[in-house]
Amino acid sequence: MKRGKKYVEAAKAVEKFKLYDPAEAISVAKKVSVAKFDETIEAHIRTGCDGRHADQQVRGAVVLPHGTGKTVRVLVFAKDAKADEALAAGADYVGADELIPRIQKDGWLDFDVVVATPDMMSVVGRLGRVLGPKGLMPNPKSGTVTMDVTKAIQDIKAGKVEYRLDKSNIIHVPIGKASFTDEQLNENFRTLMDAIVKARPSSVKGQYLRSVTVAPTMGPGLKVNPMALG
């Protein structure tokens, strides 16, 4: 894969085979963020799990203390009093059955997170083929299937991120923007990693954190020493 001049130049600041201390990795990741926009700093965690086994799934959510730097649009499936509560809590969109054709037929996906009350999951389930592949299906483990829609919306708006294994058993999560201070990114990263370490399935043997990389959206990655992360 051919890289642009800016990427090649930025990559010179990264020691390819070095396992960085988390704080140093974040500091360098900010410096090698050379795009004209405010890049997202991301964490990529390769685990020793085998996601094909139900007892080795890693999935959950955590509120980053300094948020992600992104404005998150929240869609809530709820009715009556819970719909009113969702609107009062700051949901961007609230609805029920009438949203199904809009999403299924019109391809409307102008939202980042979907929350649903438990009684609405039979409705939301009809959207599985659309929302599932995009990682938008509400899930009790991530706190997006709940009667407490106010807390769910407030947490999401405050910087709640979801983490889950992809097909390669890697977790990809944003930890903030390049414009954040080192301290803000460090706190977000530590909060995320603490949650992922606590979520280790008991059935996983051997090394749980195989590799951890921090990288700006358009820049080179820096390998973090997994032994420094618990």
N, C-alpha and C positions, 0 to 999 in steps of 0.2 A: 504494500500500500504506500503510494507516494505521499509524502508530507509536505506542507507548505514551508516557506522560508522561516516564518515566525515560529512554527512548531520546532523545526530543526534547531533553530537558535536557542529556544527555550530549553530544549532537551539537553543542551550542553551543561545546564546548571544541575542536572540530575545525575547522581551516581547510580548507574544501572544495577549494580549488584549489591548496593548497600541496603541494610535494613535500618531504616531511620527510627529515631525516637519519635513518638507521635507529635510532640510540639514542633520539632524541627521539620517534619514532613509537611505539616500544615503551613508553616512559615514559608517553605520553599514553594509549595503548591500555589500560594498567593502570588509569589514572584514570577512564576512561569505561566500565570494567567495573562495572556497577551492579546486576547480578542478585544474588539472595540466595544463590546457590551460587558455588563457586569456578570461574569461567569459564575455558574454554580460550582461549588466545591463538593465533590461526591466521594463517598466511601464505598469500596467494593470489597466484600468479605467472602472469601472462598472457605467453605466449611468442610468438615469431614463427614457430613451427613449424607445419607442417600435418600433423597426426597421421594423415591418410589415407594418407600415404606412409610405407612401412616404414623408409626411411632418415632420417625426421625424428621418429621416436619418442623420447621422453625417459622413461626408466624406470630406477629404481635404488633404493637404500636407503642410509641413513646413520644412524650411532648418535649421537644428540644427547648432548653431554657431561653434561647435567643431566636427561636423561630427559624424559618428557612429563607426568609427574605423574599418570599413569593406570596402574592395575593391568591388565596385559594377560594375557588368557587364551589359552594356546597349545595347539592341537591338533596332534599329530604322528601321521602315518601311517607306521608302521614295524613290522617283525616281529622276533621272536627277540631277538638281542643288542642290536640297534639300538633296539628297543622298551624294553628294560631300561635302556639308556643314556639314552634320552629321559626316562624317569621319574626316574632319578637326577639328571638335569640340571635338573629342576623343571618339566617339561611338566605342564599341567593335565589333559590327556586324551591317551591313547595308544591306538591301535587299528589295525585293518586292514579287511578286507572287511566285518566285522560292523557297521561304522559306516555303511555305505552306506544301508541301509534306514532307519536312525535319522534320517539327515539328509534323505534323499529323501522318505520317506513321513511321518515324524513331525514334520518341520520343525525338527529340533533344530539350533540355531545359537548355542549358548551359548559361543562362542569368538570371539576377535578376530583371530587370525593362524593360518594353517595351514602346517605344515612337513611335507615328505615326503621320504623317501629316494627316489633315482631309480627303484629297482625297484618302488616303489609307485605310480608315476605312471599306470600303466595302470588301476589301481583308482580313483585320484583323478579321472582323466579322465572317469569315468562321472558325476561330480558337477559337470561343467562348467556345466550349465544352472542349477544352484543357486548354486554358489560364484562363478562368473564375474561375473554382474551385481553381486554384492556386493563385488567386488574381493578375494575370499578365495582365489582359485586360487594354489597355490604356483608360483613362477617362479624359474628359475636366476638371472636378472638381479638379483633382490632377495634372493638367498641363501636362499630358502625351499625349494629343491630341492637337497638336499645329503646327503652321507654323514656330514658332521660335525654331527650333530644337537645335540651339546653346545654348540658355538660358536653355532649358530643360535639356540638357546633362550636362552643367556646374553645374546647381543646384543639380542634382542627384549625380554627382561625389563629390560635396562639402559637401554632407550629408543631402540631402533632404529625408524625410521619409513621408510615406503616413499613414494616420490614418483613420480607418473606423470601424463601428460596426460589430461584428460577430453575429452569430445567437443567442447568449446569451446576446446581447446588451452590450458587453464588447469590449473595444478598447485595442489592444496589440501593443506596439511600443518599439523598442530598443532606449535607450538614450545614449549609449556609451559602453565602455569596462571597466572592473574592473581596468585596468591599467591607466585609465584617472585619473586626479586629482579630488578632491572633487569639486573644483570650476568649472571645465569643465562639470562634470556631473550635477551639480546644474544649470548651465546656460542652458544646453540642456533641462533639465527637465522643467525649468520655461518657456522656449520658447515653448515647446510642449504643456504644460498645458494652457498657454495663448491662443494659437491657438484653442485648444479644447473648452475652455470656450467661446471664441468669436463665435465658430461655433454652439453654443446652438440653437436648433430650437425654434422658437417663440411659437410653439404649445405645447412644453413640460411644464407641470405644476409641481409644487412641487420641490423637491430636484433634481438637474440635476446630480451632482457628488455624486453617492451613496457610492462608496468606491474607493480608490486609493491605489494600492500596488506597491512597488518597490522591485525587486528581481533579484539576479544573475541567470543565466541560470540553474545551477544545485543546487542552494541553497534555503534557506527558504525566504519567502516574509515578508516584513515589511509594516504594514498598515500606510498610511499617513493620517493626519487629513485633510479631504476634505474642511473643513471650512477655512483652511489656503491658499486655492488655488483660491479664488475668486468665 
